[in-house]
Amino acid sequence: MPKHGIFLIRHKRGRKRNMIHYNLVNEYLNDIELPEPMTEVVGASYELEGKELDFITQANNFLEHEPIFSSYQKKDVHCLGTCLINLTRTGLYFLLEDEIMVVHRSILKEGEGEADWEISHFRFTEIQNLDHEVINGLTEPKYESGALFLKVLNEKGAVRNHTLRNMNPAHFQCFEDFHVAIKNNRTISK
């Protein structure tokens, strides 16, 4: 695995593209005082630079202009970070009380016009199993060394596996707490 969460992707024309520094962004996002309502988090000014700032800004702009955003505006964000989904998509995750929402884009189409942003919802009521692991051997493991493994029941009743990588492992306990609380029909207060 490359150092510092930088993944180099060879573009079809042969030139290399590098992704955001997961460690840098997760360390920055980890210092944000949460919980805060989604509108505050999405509308905040972030003091990052370059591709890291562009990524956060684009993700938040996409989310803010989606029709579903109105139903999420007042929901509290409890954890916020970046992740890699299926090794081809980089995302910004929001831990809400009842789900993990990830706004993500393809890393293979970076720089080719409009990014193909999408939103994935992992509702705790549909998560059959939640497990995590800290990847050993990274030079700066604190903010990018986590992998979250989800077994999610889809609308057809089949269980699908999803893996979120390059996550901040400091959030794992929160994911577990919210998952257990939802499974036990409880809520977690601020």
LOSE-666524 format. One record per residue: x, y negated, z negated of N, C-alpha, C, O in turn. Coordinates in steps of 0.2 Angstrom, whole numbers, padded with zeros to 4 digits, always signed. Atoms other than C-alpha are relative to their C-alpha. Example, Ala and Ser with C-alpha at 12.3 -4.5 7.8 and 13.67 -1.06 7.14 Angstrom:
2
+0004+0006+0000+0062+0022-0039+0004-0006+0000+0009-0005-0003 -0004+0006+0001+0068+0005-0036-0004-0005-0003-0001-0011-0004 
REM end
This chain:
190
+0004+0006+0000+0000+0000+0000+0004-0006+0000+0009-0006-0004 -0004+0006+0000+0007-0017+0004+0000-0004-0006-0005-0003-0010 -0001+0004+0007+0013-0029-0010-0005-0005+0000-0007-0008+0006 +0004+0006+0002+0001-0042-0017-0007+0000+0004-0010-0005+0005 +0007-0001-0003-0015-0035-0008+0000-0003+0007-0006-0004+0010 +0001+0002-0007-0010-0042+0009+0000+0006+0005+0005+0010+0005 +0000-0005-0005-0015-0031+0023+0001-0003+0007-0002-0008+0009 -0001+0002-0007-0008-0033+0040-0003+0004+0005-0003+0010+0005 +0004-0004-0005-0019-0028+0054+0003-0002+0007+0003-0008+0008 -0003+0002-0007-0012-0027+0072-0007-0001+0004-0011+0003+0005 +0005+0002-0004-0024-0036+0083+0000+0004+0007+0006+0006+0008 +0000-0004-0007-0029-0028+0100+0005-0003+0005+0007+0001+0009 -0005+0003-0005-0018-0040+0109+0007+0001-0003+0012-0002+0000 -0007-0002+0003-0003-0034+0098+0002-0005-0005+0008-0003-0008 -0003+0005+0005-0001-0049+0086-0003+0002-0007-0009+0005-0007 +0002-0001+0007-0002-0047+0067-0005-0005-0003-0004-0011-0001 +0005+0004+0004-0016-0054+0056+0001+0002-0007+0001+0008-0009 +0000-0001+0007-0014-0056+0038-0006-0002-0004-0009-0008-0002 +0006+0001+0004-0028-0056+0025+0001-0005-0006+0007-0006-0007 -0001+0004+0006-0031-0066+0010+0004+0004-0005+0005+0010-0005 -0004-0003+0005-0020-0063-0005-0005+0001-0006-0008-0003-0010 +0005-0002+0005-0032-0053-0016+0002-0002-0007-0002-0005-0011 -0002+0001+0007-0022-0055-0032+0000-0008-0001-0003-0010-0007 +0001+0007+0001-0021-0074-0030-0007-0003-0001-0008-0006-0005 +0007+0003+0001-0039-0077-0027-0004+0003-0006-0007+0000-0010 +0003-0003+0005-0045-0064-0040+0003-0003-0007-0001-0004-0012 -0003+0004+0006-0033-0073-0053-0004-0006-0001-0005-0008-0006 +0004+0007+0001-0041-0090-0049-0007+0001-0002-0009-0002-0006 +0007-0001+0001-0059-0083-0049-0001+0002-0007-0006+0001-0011 +0000-0003+0007-0055-0074-0066+0000-0006-0005-0003-0005-0010 -0001+0005+0005-0052-0091-0074-0007-0004+0000-0007-0009-0004 +0007+0004+0000-0070-0098-0070-0004+0003-0005-0005+0008-0007 +0004-0001+0006-0081-0099-0085-0007+0003+0003-0011-0001+0006 +0007-0003-0002-0096-0087-0082-0003+0002-0006+0000+0004-0011 +0004+0000-0005-0110-0084-0083-0003-0007+0002-0003-0011-0002 +0003+0006-0003-0117-0098-0072-0005+0002+0005-0004+0007+0008 +0005-0001-0005-0132-0099-0060+0004+0001+0007+0009-0003+0008 -0003-0001-0007-0128-0093-0042+0001-0007+0004+0006-0008+0007 -0001+0006-0003-0131-0111-0036+0006-0004-0002+0009-0007+0002 -0006+0004+0003-0118-0118-0047+0007+0004+0003+0012+0000+0005 -0006-0004-0002-0105-0104-0042+0001-0001+0008+0007-0003+0010 +0000+0001-0007-0109-0106-0023+0002-0007+0002+0005-0008+0007 -0001+0007-0002-0109-0125-0023+0006-0003-0003+0007-0009-0002 -0006+0003+0003-0093-0127-0033+0005-0001+0004+0006+0001+0010 -0006+0002-0004-0077-0135-0027+0005+0005-0002+0007+0005-0008 -0005-0005+0002-0063-0122-0027+0007-0003+0002+0008-0006+0007 -0006+0003+0000-0045-0128-0029+0005+0005+0003+0011+0006+0000 -0005-0004-0004-0037-0115-0017+0002-0003+0006+0000-0009+0008 -0002+0003-0006-0028-0118-0001+0000+0005+0006-0001+0011+0004 -0001-0004-0006-0027-0111+0017-0005+0005+0001-0011+0004+0000 +0005-0005-0001-0035-0095+0021-0004+0003-0006-0010+0005-0005 +0004-0002+0006-0040-0091+0003-0006-0005-0001-0012-0003-0002 +0005+0005+0001-0050-0107+0002-0005+0000+0006-0011+0000+0005 +0004-0002-0006-0057-0104+0020-0005+0006-0001-0011+0005+0000 +0004-0006+0001-0063-0087+0015-0006-0001-0005-0011+0000-0004 +0005+0002+0005-0072-0093-0001-0005-0004+0003-0011-0003+0002 +0005+0005-0003-0080-0108+0008-0004+0003+0005-0010+0002+0005 +0004-0004-0005-0086-0097+0023-0005+0005-0003-0011+0005-0002 +0005-0004+0004-0093-0084+0011-0006-0003-0003-0011-0001-0002 +0005+0004+0003-0102-0096+0001-0005-0004+0004-0011-0004+0003 +0005+0003-0005-0109-0106+0016-0004+0005+0003-0010+0004+0004 +0004-0005-0003-0115-0090+0024-0006+0002-0005-0011+0002-0003 +0005-0002+0005-0124-0085+0008-0005-0005-0001-0011-0004-0002 +0004+0006+0001-0131-0102+0005-0005-0001+0005-0011-0003+0004 +0004+0001-0006-0139-0102+0022-0004+0006+0002-0008+0006+0007 +0004-0006-0001-0147-0085+0021-0007+0000-0003-0007-0003-0008 +0007+0001+0003-0166-0084+0018+0000+0003-0007-0004+0001-0011 +0000-0003+0007-0163-0072+0003+0003-0004-0006+0001-0003-0012 -0003+0003+0005-0153-0085-0006-0005-0004-0005-0003-0004-0011 +0005+0003+0005-0168-0094-0013-0002+0004-0006-0004+0002-0011 +0002-0004+0005-0173-0079-0023+0006+0002-0005+0005+0005-0010 -0006-0001+0004-0155-0078-0030+0003-0007-0004+0007-0006-0008 -0003+0007+0002-0152-0097-0034+0001+0000-0008+0006-0003-0010 +0000+0001+0008-0156-0096-0053+0003+0006-0003+0003+0006-0009 -0003-0005+0003-0149-0079-0056+0007-0001-0002+0011-0005+0001 -0007+0001+0003-0133-0079-0067+0005+0005+0003+0004+0011+0004 -0005-0004-0002-0117-0073-0060+0005+0001-0006+0007-0004-0009 -0004-0002+0006-0107-0064-0073+0007+0002+0001+0012+0001-0003 -0007-0001-0002-0091-0059-0064+0000-0002+0008-0005-0001+0011 -0001+0002-0007-0084-0065-0047+0007+0002+0002+0012+0001-0002 -0007-0002-0002-0070-0058-0037+0000+0002+0008-0005+0002+0011 +0000-0002-0007-0064-0052-0020+0001+0008+0000+0004+0011-0005 -0001-0007+0000-0063-0034-0014+0000+0002+0008-0001-0002+0012 -0001-0003-0007-0060-0023+0002-0005+0005+0000-0005+0010-0004 +0005-0006-0001-0074-0012+0008+0001+0004+0006+0003+0001+0011 -0002-0005-0006-0071+0003+0019+0006-0002+0004+0006+0000+0009 -0006+0001-0003-0054-0003+0022+0000-0005+0007+0005-0006+0010 +0001+0005-0005-0061-0015+0036-0004-0006-0001-0004-0010+0003 +0004+0006+0001-0071-0028+0028+0003-0003-0007+0003+0001-0012 -0002+0004+0006-0066-0041+0015-0006-0004-0003-0009-0007+0001 +0007+0003+0003-0079-0048+0003+0002-0003-0007+0007-0003-0010 +0000+0004+0006-0083-0059-0011-0006+0003-0004-0011+0003-0002 +0006-0003+0004-0093-0050-0025-0002-0004-0006+0002-0008-0009 +0004+0004+0005-0105-0057-0037-0003+0006-0005-0007+0010-0002 +0004-0004+0005-0110-0047-0053-0006-0003-0003-0005-0008-0006 +0006+0003+0003-0128-0051-0057-0003+0005-0005+0000+0011-0006 +0002-0005+0006-0138-0043-0071-0003+0006+0003-0002+0011+0000 +0003-0007-0002-0147-0030-0060+0004+0002+0007+0001+0007+0009 -0003-0003-0006-0135-0028-0045+0007-0003+0001+0009-0008-0002 -0006+0003-0002-0118-0031-0037-0001-0002+0007-0003+0002+0011 +0001+0003-0007-0119-0042-0022+0006-0002+0003+0011-0005+0000 -0006+0002-0004-0105-0043-0009-0002-0003+0006-0005+0000+0011 +0000+0003-0007-0104-0055+0005+0007+0001+0003+0012+0000+0000 -0007-0003-0003-0091-0048+0017+0000-0001+0008-0005-0002+0011 -0001+0001-0008-0084-0050+0035+0005+0005+0002+0009+0008-0002 -0005-0004-0003-0074-0039+0046+0007-0003+0000+0008-0009+0002 -0007+0003-0001-0055-0041+0045+0003+0002+0007+0008-0001+0008 -0002-0001-0006-0054-0034+0062-0001-0005+0005+0002-0006+0011 +0003+0005-0004-0063-0048+0070+0002-0007-0002+0000-0012+0000 -0002+0006+0003-0054-0062+0060+0003-0004+0006+0007-0002+0010 -0002+0004-0005-0051-0077+0071-0003+0000+0007-0001-0003+0011 +0003+0000-0006-0062-0072+0085-0007-0003+0000-0012+0000+0001 +0006+0003+0000-0075-0085+0084-0004+0001-0006-0001+0001-0012 +0004-0001+0006-0089-0083+0072+0001+0006-0003+0000+0012+0000 -0001-0007+0003-0086-0070+0059-0006+0003-0001-0012+0000-0001 +0006-0004+0001-0098-0056+0057-0002+0001-0008-0001+0006-0010 +0001+0000+0007-0103-0060+0039-0007+0004-0001-0011+0004+0003 +0005-0004+0002-0115-0048+0030-0001+0000-0007+0004-0002-0011 +0001-0001+0007-0122-0045+0013-0002+0007-0002-0007+0010+0001 +0002-0006+0002-0123-0029+0004-0002+0000-0007+0001-0004-0011 +0003+0000+0007-0133-0026-0012+0001+0007-0003-0001+0012+0000 +0000-0006+0004-0129-0012-0024-0004-0001-0006-0001-0003-0012 +0004+0001+0006-0143-0012-0036+0001+0005-0005+0002+0011-0003 -0002-0005+0006-0140-0004-0053-0005+0006+0000-0003+0011-0002 +0005-0005+0001-0156+0005-0052+0001+0006+0006-0002+0011+0005 -0002-0005-0005-0150+0014-0036+0007+0003+0000+0008+0008+0004 -0006-0003+0001-0133+0018-0042+0000+0006-0004-0002+0005-0010 +0000-0006+0004-0132+0036-0047+0006+0001-0004+0005+0004-0009 -0006-0001+0003-0114+0036-0052+0004-0006+0001+0005-0009+0007 -0004+0005-0001-0102+0022-0055+0007+0002-0004+0007+0004-0010 -0007-0002+0003-0083+0026-0058+0005-0005+0002+0004-0009+0007 -0005+0004-0002-0067+0016-0057+0007+0002-0002+0007+0007-0005 -0007-0003+0001-0049+0018-0056+0005-0006+0001+0004-0011+0005 -0005+0004-0001-0034+0007-0058+0006+0003+0004+0009+0008+0002 -0005-0003-0005-0021+0010-0044+0007-0002-0003+0008-0008-0004 -0007+0000+0002-0004+0013-0051+0005-0002+0005+0004-0001+0011 -0005+0002-0005+0012+0006-0043+0000-0006+0003+0004-0008+0007 +0000+0007-0003+0007-0011-0038+0004-0005-0004+0005-0004-0010 -0005+0005+0003+0019-0025-0042-0004-0005-0005-0001-0006-0010 +0004+0004+0004+0005-0036-0049-0007+0003-0001-0011+0001+0002 +0006-0004+0000-0008-0024-0055-0006-0004-0003-0012-0001-0003 +0005+0003+0004-0018-0036-0066-0007-0002+0004-0012-0001+0001 +0006+0003-0003-0030-0044-0053-0002+0003+0007-0007+0002+0009 +0001-0003-0006-0030-0033-0038+0000+0008+0000+0000+0011+0006 -0002-0007+0000-0027-0015-0043-0006+0004-0001-0005+0010-0002 +0006-0004+0002-0045-0009-0046-0004+0003+0006-0004-0001+0011 +0004-0003-0005-0055+0003-0036-0007+0002-0003-0007+0005-0008 +0006-0001+0002-0074+0004-0039-0003+0005+0004-0004+0004+0010 +0004-0005-0004-0083+0020-0033-0007+0001-0002-0009+0002-0008 +0007+0000+0001-0101+0020-0031-0004+0005+0004-0002+0007+0009 +0005-0005-0004-0114+0034-0027-0007-0004+0000-0010-0004-0006 +0006+0004-0001-0129+0024-0021-0006+0004+0004-0004+0007+0009 +0005-0003-0003-0146+0031-0017-0003-0004+0005-0005-0010+0003 +0003+0005-0005-0152+0024+0000-0008+0001+0000-0011+0005-0003 +0007+0000+0000-0170+0021+0005-0003+0007+0003-0009+0008+0002 +0002-0007-0002-0171+0039+0013+0001+0005-0006-0001+0011-0005 -0001-0005+0006-0166+0047-0004+0006+0003+0000+0008+0008-0004 -0006-0003-0001-0149+0052+0002+0005-0004-0004+0005-0010-0005 -0005+0003+0004-0134+0048-0009+0006-0002+0005+0009+0002+0008 -0006+0003-0004-0120+0037+0000+0005-0002-0005+0004-0005-0010 -0006+0002+0004-0103+0034-0007+0003-0007+0003+0003-0008+0009 -0002+0007-0001-0096+0016-0007+0006-0001-0004+0006+0001-0010 -0006+0002+0004-0078+0011-0012+0002-0007+0001+0002-0009+0006 -0003+0007+0000-0073-0007-0017+0007+0000-0002+0008+0002-0008 -0007+0000+0002-0055-0009-0017+0003-0007-0001-0001-0012+0000 -0003+0006+0001-0043-0023-0022-0004-0004-0005-0003-0010-0004 +0004+0004+0004-0054-0028-0036+0004-0002-0007+0009+0001-0008 -0003+0002+0007-0050-0036-0053-0003+0005-0005-0009+0005-0007 +0002-0006+0005-0050-0021-0065-0003-0003-0007-0006+0001-0011 +0003+0003+0006-0055-0033-0079-0007-0001+0000-0010-0001-0006 +0008+0000+0000-0073-0033-0073-0003+0007-0001-0009+0007-0001 +0003-0007+0000-0075-0014-0074-0004+0001-0006-0010+0004-0005 +0004-0001+0006-0082-0014-0092-0006-0004+0001-0012-0001-0001 +0007+0003-0002-0095-0027-0086-0004+0004+0004-0010+0004+0003 +0004-0004-0004-0100-0016-0072-0003+0005-0003-0009+0007-0003 +0003-0005+0003-0102-0002-0083-0006-0002-0005-0011+0001-0006 +0004+0003+0005-0111-0012-0097-0007-0001+0004-0012+0001+0001 +0006+0001-0004-0124-0018-0084-0003+0006+0003-0010+0006+0003 +0002-0007-0003-0126-0001-0076-0004+0004-0005-0010+0006-0004 +0003-0004+0005-0130+0007-0092-0006-0003-0003-0011+0000-0004 +0005+0004+0002-0141-0007-0098-0006+0001+0005-0012+0002+0002 +0006+0000-0005-0152-0006-0082-0003+0008-0001-0009+0009+0000 +0002-0007+0000-0152+0013-0083-0005+0002-0007-0009+0006-0007 +0004-0001+0006-0159+0012-0101-0005-0006-0001-0008-0007-0007 +0005+0005+0000-0171-0002-0097+0001-0006-0005-0004-0008-0008 -0002+0005+0004-0162-0015-0106+0003-0006+0004+0004-0005+0010 -0003+0006-0003-0156-0033-0102+0006-0002-0004+0006-0001-0010 -0006+0003+0003-0139-0041-0106-0001-0007+0000-0002-0010+0005 +0001+0007+0001-0141-0058-0113+0007-0004+0001+0012+0000+0001 -0006+0004-0001-0128-0072-0110+0005+0001-0006+0010-0002-0006 
REM end
